[in-house]
Each structure stands twice: as structure tokens, then as C-alpha cells.
Amino acid sequence: MSGQLKKVVQGLPVNYPVGVVFLNGLPVEVSQFINLNPETGLAYFLNAEGQTTVLDTAKIDGLSFGVAEGPEEE
């Protein structure tokens, strides 16, 4: 995770809504940020099913805030 992105994550309040975390360029859908452990470098997120997702911050390269919408049907 870049220094600027790390500052963003460190500044997130508990239960802050996050839609997607990009992990090595791949999207990981989450619903909210739970906590960041600065000693281990692990970030904890809650997904839509209520399960905790633990990610290594060294591999996070982006965040998307809000809920992602699917393509509109015609």
C-alpha cells in the first residue's frame, strides 16, 4: 500500500462504508472497514454476508467507497 493510501486507511473511522478493496489489482467486495492493526499490517473489513475479511495492507492498491452498481438493463 502506498504511503498516501495507508494514511487514508489509517484515518477511516470504525464501521466506515467501503465497497471494494483492490488487492494486487483484483477487486474484493466488502461493506465496511472495521480496524487496522499497525503492528501486523492487517486491515479488517466486513463483507455483505457479515463475515470478517482480513487483508494484508502491503497488498492493497486501491479502495472504492460506496456500493458498486451493476450495469443497467435495457
N, C-alpha and C positions, 0 to 999 in steps of 0.2 A: 504494500500500500504506500502510495506517495505520502510525503510529509504533509501536504495540504489536505489530502483525503483523510489522513489519520486525525488531523485537527477537527475535521467535520464530524467524524465518528465519535471522537472524544467529547465533543460538545453536544451530542444528542441526548435529550432527556430520556429517562426510562419510559418505556411504552410508546415511544415516538413512532408514528406510522412510516413504514418503508415498504415499497412494493417489490423491488428486485435488488439483489446484490449480485454484482458481476464478479465471478470467481474465475480467475485466469481466462476472462473473456466469455465465460458461459453464464447464462442467467440462472439464478437460484431464487425462486419466488418465496418471499417472506411477507409477513404482515406488519410486524413491528420489531423495533430494536429493544432488547432487554438490558444488556450490560456489556461493558468492555473490561476485560481483565488486563491491565497494562503489564503485569508481571509475566503472564503467559502469552500475551498477544492474541488471545482468543476473544472473538466477538460472539455474543449470544443473541439470536433472533427467534421470534415466534413465527410459525407458519400458519396458514389459514386453518389447518386442522387442529391447532393448539399444541403442536409438538415443538420442542425446542431444537433449533438448528444451531450448531456450533461451528464457526468458521475461523480459519487462521487468517488474521489480518494481513499477513505478509502476502497473501494470495488474492486479496480483494483489490480489484482495479476499477470499481465503479459502483455507484448506488443510484437507484431510481426511486423517487419519492412519489407516493400516491398509488392508486390502483391502476394497473395496466388494463386497457380496454382491448377487446378483440376487434377484428375487422368488421365493419358494418356490412350487414347482409342487404342485398337489393331485392 
